[in-house]
């Protein structure tokens, strides 16, 4: 078979769909209604840079990584098969499949916890706590396995990196939101601060990566945060569903809910301070792909979270039913989409849009609606949540599809990138 050039390839799965609807170069332009659903966000130059110039780089290791996680997943990866049926619709041990299955294992039980404790005060069924703990553990293991399996099968690519970080963005806000429900923190300023600080830390890490060119892991990082969530859920399953609300911290009159809140805010603040410092240091060196001014990047980031605080404070007393969880989830989805934009800009070495109004205007309108009362607060929350969900899924699927088409691979199958660099 003749080697494809400049990303013009025959693929299956997402790639095959994209080729048929005109997202692939030479696709014939038969887009129709589907062409409006999957949108080509990346240009040819950006795709070429991602495919031929970008190399994933990370440094550092957390305590849990060094203690057992790295060694365990390295051993476990050797048990995964290397041969796959090329005619299969998808491969169960393809790197992206591992990550996605792990994400589902974590999201499904976490969603049960969040919606059975939607007021952040009520206990959930004990089995939901056990399932959530198991789901977080499964995601941690499978998320570690995907990179090792990609290297073993020779299928490492920018698609896998983007897919992995996109799943991490979702897991961050889902895990923290579920833990607030597990601890029955209530819809308090402290609880909202813990939630927002975790989103800030995640996005800050990728802003730092954009300027430094390398993802950094500290001694206390994502793995430790995930194990904290596992232990919280196990405590509620093994001891008492009201473990965090039934008694104060031993020897004090302080509520137990304060422990996870302080842990999240403290850890996120330290991580954020480190990100700010590393950004400043990296900006003082020659970083050719960091085109966006740090002030513009951080200003947009700060404005989004300022709007989130304004929305929370202006509607806090009127939130009923599922409004609280939907509001938190909407903000998490918007943060995840913005993180994807920064990640793509890092890999493609392009400038991050200074202001992404698509992600800011809905929250701004929700804040203004509190005074104008064009719709009820519940309707505003539901509309912003639905819009955020559609936007994130559309954006993520479009990016994954376009990159898969260019590389000549399928998202959920093992395959080596087939595109050939023909640049002069």
C-alpha positions as CSV (number, residue, x, y, z in Angstrom):
1,X,0.0,0.0,0.0
2,X,1.3,3.4,-0.9
3,X,2.3,5.5,2.1
4,X,-0.1,8.4,2.7
5,X,1.2,11.9,2.7
6,X,0.3,15.0,4.6
7,X,-2.3,13.1,6.6
8,X,-4.4,11.9,3.6
9,X,-5.2,8.4,4.8
10,X,-7.8,5.7,4.9
11,X,-8.9,4.9,8.4
12,X,-11.7,3.3,10.3
13,X,-13.7,4.3,13.4
14,X,-13.7,8.1,14.0
15,X,-11.3,8.6,11.2
16,X,-13.5,6.8,8.7
17,X,-16.4,8.9,9.7
18,X,-14.4,12.1,9.4
19,X,-13.1,11.1,5.9
20,X,-16.7,10.6,4.7
21,X,-18.0,13.9,6.0
22,X,-15.2,16.0,4.6
23,X,-12.9,16.6,7.6
24,X,-10.1,14.9,5.9
25,X,-8.2,16.6,3.1
26,X,-9.5,15.3,-0.1
27,X,-12.7,14.1,1.6
28,X,-14.8,15.4,-1.3
29,X,-16.6,18.0,0.8
30,X,-19.7,15.9,1.4
31,X,-20.2,17.4,4.8
32,X,-24.0,18.0,5.0
33,X,-25.4,18.1,8.5
34,X,-22.6,16.0,10.0
35,X,-20.0,18.4,8.8
36,X,-21.5,20.9,11.2
37,X,-21.3,18.5,14.0
38,X,-17.6,17.6,13.7
39,X,-15.6,20.8,13.1
40,X,-12.0,21.0,12.0
41,X,-10.4,23.2,14.7
42,X,-6.8,22.6,13.6
43,X,-5.1,23.8,10.4
44,X,-2.6,21.8,8.3
45,X,0.4,23.5,9.8
46,X,-0.8,22.8,13.4
47,X,-1.4,19.1,12.5
48,X,2.0,18.8,11.0
49,X,3.7,20.4,14.0
50,X,1.9,18.0,16.4
51,X,2.7,15.0,14.3
52,X,6.3,15.6,13.4
53,X,7.8,18.1,15.8
54,X,6.0,17.6,19.2
55,X,7.5,15.1,21.7
56,X,5.8,14.3,25.0
57,X,8.0,15.3,27.9
58,X,7.5,15.0,31.7
59,X,9.7,15.1,34.7
60,X,9.4,14.3,38.4
61,X,7.5,11.5,40.2
62,X,5.1,11.5,43.1
63,X,5.5,9.4,46.3
64,X,3.0,6.8,45.3
65,X,4.5,6.5,41.9
66,X,7.9,5.8,43.4
67,X,6.5,3.4,46.1
68,X,4.5,1.0,43.9
69,X,2.4,2.5,41.1
70,X,5.2,2.8,38.5
71,X,6.6,-0.7,39.2
72,X,3.2,-2.3,39.4
73,X,1.8,-0.8,36.2
74,X,5.1,-1.6,34.4
75,X,4.7,-5.3,35.4
76,X,1.0,-5.3,34.5
77,X,1.7,-3.8,31.1
78,X,3.8,-6.9,30.2
79,X,0.7,-9.0,30.6
80,X,-1.3,-7.1,27.9
81,X,-1.3,-8.6,24.4
82,X,0.7,-7.0,21.6
83,X,-1.2,-8.6,18.7
84,X,-4.6,-7.3,17.7
85,X,-7.1,-8.2,15.1
86,X,-7.0,-5.5,12.4
87,X,-10.6,-6.2,11.4
88,X,-12.0,-5.6,14.9
89,X,-14.1,-2.5,15.5
90,X,-11.9,-1.6,18.5
91,X,-9.2,-3.2,20.6
92,X,-9.8,-3.7,24.3
93,X,-6.1,-3.2,25.1
94,X,-5.5,-0.2,22.8
95,X,-4.0,2.7,24.9
96,X,-7.0,5.0,24.4
97,X,-9.5,2.2,25.1
98,X,-7.8,1.5,28.4
99,X,-8.0,5.2,29.4
100,X,-11.6,5.5,28.3
101,X,-12.7,2.3,30.1
102,X,-11.0,3.6,33.3
103,X,-12.7,6.9,33.0
104,X,-16.1,5.2,32.7
105,X,-15.3,3.0,35.8
106,X,-14.7,6.2,37.7
107,X,-17.4,8.5,36.3
108,X,-20.4,6.2,36.6
109,X,-20.2,5.4,40.3
110,X,-19.1,9.0,41.1
111,X,-22.1,10.3,39.3
112,X,-24.3,8.0,41.4
113,X,-22.8,9.5,44.5
114,X,-23.2,13.1,43.3
115,X,-26.8,12.7,42.3
116,X,-27.8,10.7,45.4
117,X,-26.2,13.5,47.5
118,X,-27.0,16.4,45.2
119,X,-27.4,18.8,48.1
120,X,-23.9,17.9,49.3
121,X,-25.4,17.0,52.7
122,X,-27.1,13.6,52.3
123,X,-25.4,10.2,52.5
124,X,-25.3,7.9,49.5
125,X,-25.9,4.1,49.5
126,X,-22.8,2.4,51.0
127,X,-22.2,0.3,47.9
128,X,-21.9,3.5,45.9
129,X,-18.9,4.5,48.0
130,X,-17.3,1.2,47.5
131,X,-17.9,1.3,43.7
132,X,-16.5,4.9,43.6
133,X,-13.3,3.9,45.5
134,X,-12.9,0.9,43.1
135,X,-13.6,3.2,40.1
136,X,-11.0,5.7,41.1
137,X,-8.4,3.0,41.6
138,X,-9.3,1.4,38.2
139,X,-8.9,4.8,36.5
140,X,-5.5,5.3,38.2
141,X,-4.2,2.0,37.0
142,X,-5.5,2.1,33.5
143,X,-4.4,5.7,33.1
144,X,-0.9,4.6,34.0
145,X,-1.1,1.6,31.7
146,X,-2.1,3.5,28.5
147,X,1.3,5.2,28.0
148,X,3.2,2.0,28.6
149,X,1.0,0.1,26.3
150,X,1.4,2.8,23.6
151,X,5.2,2.5,23.8
152,X,5.1,-1.3,23.8
153,X,2.9,-1.4,20.6
154,X,4.7,1.6,18.9
155,X,1.4,3.5,18.8
156,X,2.5,6.6,20.8
157,X,1.1,9.7,19.2
158,X,-0.2,13.2,19.9
159,X,-3.7,11.7,19.8
160,X,-2.9,9.5,22.8
161,X,-1.5,12.5,24.7
162,X,-4.5,14.7,24.0
163,X,-6.9,11.8,24.8
164,X,-5.2,11.1,28.1
165,X,-5.1,14.7,29.3
166,X,-8.7,15.2,28.2
167,X,-9.8,12.3,30.4
168,X,-7.7,13.7,33.2
169,X,-9.5,17.0,32.9
170,X,-12.9,15.2,33.3
171,X,-11.7,12.9,36.1
172,X,-10.4,15.9,38.1
173,X,-13.7,17.7,38.5
174,X,-15.8,14.5,38.8
175,X,-13.5,13.1,41.6
176,X,-13.4,16.4,43.6
177,X,-17.2,16.9,43.2
178,X,-17.9,13.3,44.3
179,X,-15.6,13.8,47.3
180,X,-17.4,16.9,48.4
181,X,-20.6,14.8,48.4
182,X,-18.9,11.9,50.2
183,X,-17.7,14.3,53.0
184,X,-21.2,16.0,53.1
185,X,-19.5,19.4,53.1
186,X,-22.7,21.3,52.2
187,X,-22.8,24.0,49.6
188,X,-20.5,26.3,51.5
189,X,-18.0,28.9,50.5
190,X,-15.2,26.6,51.8
191,X,-16.5,23.6,49.7
192,X,-16.8,25.8,46.6
193,X,-13.3,27.2,47.2
194,X,-11.9,23.6,47.4
195,X,-13.6,22.7,44.1
196,X,-12.5,25.8,42.2
197,X,-8.9,25.5,43.6
198,X,-8.6,22.0,42.2
199,X,-9.7,23.2,38.7
200,X,-7.3,26.1,39.0
201,X,-4.4,23.7,39.9
202,X,-5.2,21.4,36.9
203,X,-5.4,24.2,34.4
204,X,-2.4,25.9,35.9
205,X,-0.3,22.8,35.5
206,X,-1.0,22.8,31.7
207,X,-0.4,26.6,31.4
208,X,3.0,25.9,33.0
209,X,3.6,23.1,30.5
210,X,2.8,25.5,27.7
211,X,5.6,27.8,28.7
212,X,8.1,25.3,30.0
213,X,7.5,22.6,27.4
214,X,7.5,19.9,30.0
215,X,4.8,18.5,32.4
216,X,6.0,18.4,36.0
217,X,4.9,16.0,38.7
218,X,5.6,16.9,42.3
219,X,6.1,14.6,45.3
220,X,2.5,15.0,46.2
221,X,0.4,15.1,43.0
222,X,-2.5,13.5,41.2
223,X,-1.9,10.0,42.4
224,X,-1.9,11.1,46.0
225,X,-5.1,13.1,45.4
226,X,-6.8,10.0,43.9
227,X,-5.8,7.9,46.9
228,X,-7.2,10.5,49.2
229,X,-10.5,10.1,47.3
230,X,-10.3,6.3,47.6
231,X,-9.7,6.4,51.4
232,X,-12.6,8.9,51.9
233,X,-15.0,6.6,50.1
234,X,-13.7,3.5,51.9
235,X,-14.2,5.3,55.3
236,X,-17.8,5.9,54.5
237,X,-18.3,2.4,53.2
238,X,-16.5,0.5,56.1
239,X,-17.3,2.8,59.0
240,X,-20.4,4.9,58.5
241,X,-22.0,6.8,55.5
242,X,-22.0,9.8,57.8
243,X,-18.4,9.4,58.8
244,X,-17.4,13.0,58.0
245,X,-20.5,14.6,59.5
246,X,-21.3,12.5,62.5
247,X,-18.4,13.6,64.8
248,X,-15.8,16.3,65.1
249,X,-12.0,15.8,64.6
250,X,-10.8,13.9,67.7
251,X,-9.7,16.3,70.5
252,X,-11.2,19.3,68.8
253,X,-14.6,20.8,68.1
254,X,-13.8,21.2,64.4
255,X,-15.9,19.2,61.9
256,X,-14.3,16.4,60.0
257,X,-15.4,17.9,56.7
258,X,-12.7,20.5,57.3
259,X,-9.9,18.0,56.8
260,X,-10.5,17.2,53.1
261,X,-11.3,20.9,52.3
262,X,-8.1,22.1,53.9
263,X,-6.2,19.3,52.1
264,X,-7.6,20.2,48.7
265,X,-7.2,24.0,49.1
266,X,-3.7,23.7,50.6
267,X,-2.5,21.2,48.0
268,X,-4.0,23.1,45.1
269,X,-2.5,26.4,46.4
270,X,1.0,24.9,46.7
271,X,0.7,23.4,43.2
272,X,-0.6,26.7,41.8
273,X,2.2,28.7,43.3
274,X,4.7,26.2,41.8
275,X,3.0,26.6,38.4
276,X,3.2,30.4,38.6
277,X,6.9,30.3,39.6
278,X,7.8,27.8,36.8
279,X,5.9,29.9,34.3
280,X,7.9,32.9,35.3
281,X,11.2,31.0,35.1
282,X,10.4,29.4,31.8
283,X,9.3,32.7,30.3
284,X,12.8,34.1,31.1
285,X,14.3,31.5,28.8
286,X,14.0,30.9,25.1
287,X,10.7,29.0,24.8
288,X,9.9,29.2,21.0
289,X,6.4,27.8,21.1
290,X,5.1,29.9,24.1
291,X,3.7,32.7,22.0
292,X,0.9,33.9,24.2
293,X,1.8,36.6,26.8
294,X,1.7,35.1,30.3
295,X,-0.4,38.1,31.5
296,X,-3.0,37.4,28.8
297,X,-3.1,33.7,29.6
298,X,-3.5,34.2,33.4
299,X,-5.9,37.1,32.9
300,X,-8.4,34.9,31.0
301,X,-7.9,32.1,33.5
302,X,-8.5,34.5,36.4
303,X,-11.6,36.0,34.7
304,X,-13.2,32.6,34.2
305,X,-12.9,31.7,37.9
306,X,-13.9,35.2,39.0
307,X,-17.2,34.7,37.0
308,X,-17.6,31.3,38.6
309,X,-17.3,32.8,42.1
310,X,-19.8,35.5,41.1
311,X,-22.3,32.9,39.9
312,X,-21.9,30.9,43.1
313,X,-22.2,33.8,45.5
314,X,-25.2,35.3,43.7
315,X,-27.2,32.1,43.6
316,X,-26.0,30.2,46.6
317,X,-29.1,30.7,48.7
318,X,-31.5,29.8,45.9
319,X,-30.0,26.5,44.7
320,X,-32.3,23.6,45.2
321,X,-32.6,20.0,43.9
322,X,-29.9,19.1,41.5
323,X,-28.9,22.7,40.8
324,X,-25.8,22.6,42.9
325,X,-24.2,19.5,41.3
326,X,-25.2,20.8,37.8
327,X,-23.5,24.2,38.5
328,X,-20.3,22.5,39.7
329,X,-20.3,20.1,36.7
330,X,-20.9,23.0,34.2
331,X,-17.9,24.8,35.6
332,X,-15.8,21.6,35.5
333,X,-16.7,21.0,31.8
334,X,-15.8,24.6,30.9
335,X,-12.5,24.3,32.7
336,X,-11.8,21.0,30.9
337,X,-12.5,22.5,27.5
338,X,-10.2,25.4,28.3
339,X,-7.5,23.0,29.4
340,X,-7.8,21.1,26.1
341,X,-7.2,24.4,24.3
342,X,-4.0,25.0,26.2
343,X,-2.8,21.4,25.7
344,X,-3.4,21.6,21.9
345,X,-1.6,25.0,21.7
346,X,1.4,23.4,23.5
347,X,1.5,20.4,21.2
348,X,0.9,22.5,18.0
349,X,3.2,25.4,19.2
350,X,0.5,28.0,18.5
351,X,-0.9,30.9,20.4
352,X,-3.7,30.4,22.8
353,X,-6.7,32.7,22.1
354,X,-6.4,35.6,24.5
355,X,-10.1,35.5,25.3
356,X,-12.5,32.6,24.6
357,X,-15.8,34.3,24.9
358,X,-17.7,31.1,24.0
359,X,-16.8,29.7,27.4
360,X,-17.2,32.9,29.4
361,X,-20.4,34.4,28.1
362,X,-22.7,31.6,29.3
363,X,-21.5,32.1,32.9
364,X,-21.6,35.9,32.6
365,X,-25.2,35.7,31.3
366,X,-26.1,33.4,34.2
367,X,-24.7,35.9,36.6
368,X,-26.6,38.8,35.0
369,X,-29.8,36.6,35.0
370,X,-29.7,36.7,38.8
371,X,-30.7,40.4,38.6
372,X,-32.7,40.4,35.4
373,X,-34.6,37.1,36.2
374,X,-35.3,36.3,32.5
375,X,-35.4,32.7,33.5
376,X,-35.3,31.0,36.9
377,X,-31.9,30.1,38.5
378,X,-32.6,26.4,38.0
379,X,-33.3,26.9,34.3
380,X,-30.2,29.0,33.9
381,X,-28.1,26.3,35.6
382,X,-29.6,23.6,33.4
383,X,-29.0,25.6,30.2
384,X,-25.4,26.3,31.1
385,X,-24.7,22.7,32.0
386,X,-26.3,21.3,28.8
387,X,-24.4,23.9,26.7
388,X,-21.1,23.1,28.5
389,X,-21.6,19.4,28.0
390,X,-22.4,19.7,24.3
391,X,-19.5,22.1,23.8
392,X,-16.9,19.8,25.6
393,X,-18.0,16.7,23.8
394,X,-18.2,18.4,20.4
395,X,-14.7,20.0,20.9
396,X,-13.1,16.9,22.2
397,X,-14.5,14.5,19.6
398,X,-13.7,17.0,16.8
399,X,-10.1,17.3,17.9
400,X,-9.6,13.6,18.3
401,X,-11.2,12.9,14.9
402,X,-9.2,15.4,13.1
403,X,-5.9,14.3,14.6
404,X,-6.8,10.6,14.0
405,X,-7.5,11.3,10.3
406,X,-4.2,13.1,9.9
407,X,-2.1,10.4,11.6
408,X,-3.9,7.6,9.8
409,X,-4.9,5.8,13.1
410,X,-8.2,4.9,14.8
411,X,-8.9,6.3,18.2
412,X,-9.7,3.0,19.9
413,X,-7.4,0.7,17.9
414,X,-3.7,-0.1,18.1
415,X,-1.9,1.4,15.1
416,X,1.3,3.2,14.2
417,X,0.9,6.7,12.7
418,X,1.0,6.5,8.9
419,X,1.4,10.1,7.9
420,X,4.7,11.1,6.2
421,X,6.4,14.4,6.6
422,X,6.6,16.1,3.2
423,X,7.5,19.6,4.4
424,X,10.3,21.4,2.6
